[in-house]
Amino acid sequence: MCNHRQFMDRAVELARHTSLIEKAGGPFGCVIVRAGTIVGEGVNRVLAERDPTCHGEVAAIRAACSALGTHDLSGCVMYTSCEPCPMCYAAAWWARIEHIYYGATIEDAMEYGDFDDLPIYEAVKLPGPDRRLPATELGRAAMLDVWKAFRDMPDHPHY
């Protein structure tokens, strides 16, 4: 039987340690579990690494993929100290994580830590040019040639 509480407690402890003791990044810790065993852990090290993508969930996904020797984390569950930001949610989606359990909400992160992910969720709903960080199509024809060649390649990799 899976003990959800122990895995969430570990994610919270990772968040506590990295933010309050190491001061390496925000209070975000994450564990990835498969069949009742932790296969990857990660913490927010944005400040320590000077890398805005070094979030706990992404680090945990990378660790789990490395430990399991695959990019496909089907059958794995994520326990994270806070509701994932859009980047981390997308990473979990692409990794095929089965379920996400989170401690604090995005609203809690806004209230207590001045983390404001909600505008990102709203921005991705808009057409590219209308976003705060505009996205503009350029060079599509050349890239379509690459996509077509990829599609037509025998035994091309499947994601």
N, C-alpha and C positions, 0 to 999 in steps of 0.2 A: 504494500500500500504506500502511496506517495505522501510524503509529509510536506505539504506546501509551505507550512509555517517555517520549517527549518531552512528551506531554500530562500524564502523572502528575508528571514533573519540574516542570512549570509549576505544577501544583496545590500541590506541596510548597514550591516557592519562594514562592508567594503566602502560604502558611501561615507560613513562616519570617519573611517580611517583616512581616506584620500582627501577629504575636504577639511577636517578639523585637526588632524595630526600632521599629515604630509603637506597639506595646503597646496596640492598639485592641481586641483581643479574643483569644480562644483560637487555638491553632494549627490553623486550619481554612481551607483554600483549595480552590477548585473551578473547573474549566473545563468548559464545554459545547462539544462538537465535533459538527459536521455536515459530512459529506463531506471529512474530513481538515483542516478549518479550524476554529479556535476562533471561536465565535460569541457567547460570553458568559463572563465571569470574575466571581468573587465571593470575598470574604473575610469572615471573622467580624469584625463590628464591633459586637458586643453592648455592650461597655463604652463605646466611643467614641460610639455613637448612643443609648446608654441604652435599647436596644430588645432584649428577649429573643428576638425573631424574626429578628434581623439575622444569620442564619447564612450561611456561605459558599455553601452549596448553593442556598439561597433567593435570595440576591443574584445568583448566576450564572444561575439560571433566569429571574429578572426581566430581567437584561441580555440573555440570548439571546432571550427573547420580544420585547423591545423592538427588538433588532437585526433580527429576522426578521419582525416585524409580525404575530405570531400568538401565541395561547396554547397551540398544539399543537406540541410539540417532537418529534413522531414522526420517527424517523430520526436523532435526536441521541443522543449518548453522553455520560455524565457521568464525569469523572475528579475524584475528591475525595481530599483528604489523609487522611481518616478515614472509617470506615464511618458512613453517615448516621444521625443520630438519628431517632426516629419522625416528627418534623415534617418533616424534610428528605426522608426516604424517601417520605412521603405526597405532598409537593410534586412530587417526581420522578415518582411514580406518576400524579398528576393531569396533569402536563405531558406525559405519554406518552413519557418518556425510554425509549430502547430498551435500554440496558444501563448499569450502574454499575460502575466500577472504583474501588476504594478502597485507600489505603495502610495505615494503622494500623486496628486493630479497635476495637470499642467497649470491649473489655477493656483494650486498651492505653491508651485515653483515661481509663479509670477508674484504672489503675495510675499513670500519669505526670501526669495533670492533674486528678484528682479530679472528673471528669465522670461522672455516674452515670445513664445512660439506660436501663439494664435495668429499673428499676421502672416506667418509663413503658410499655415493651413489655408487662410483666406486667399493669399496670393496665387497659390497653385490652381485655384478654381478659375482664375482669370485667363484670358488669352495672353500669350507671351508678351506682346508689346504693352499691355496694360498693367503689368506687374510693377511693383516698386523697383525691383531689379529686372529691367526689361530683357526679354529674350526675343531675338530676331533671327528668322530663318536666313541662311546665307549658304550658297554652294550646294543646294539640294541635288541638282542634276548629277554632279560628280559623285556625291555620296550614294545616290540611288544605283549608280553603276557598281559600287562596292557591295551594296546590299544584294543586288541581283546576282553578282558573282558568288557571294556567300551562300545565298539560297540554292544556287545551282551546283555548288561544290559537293561532290560525293562525300558522304560521311561527315558533313559539317557538324561541329559540336552543337549539342542541344543544351539549353539552359533550363 
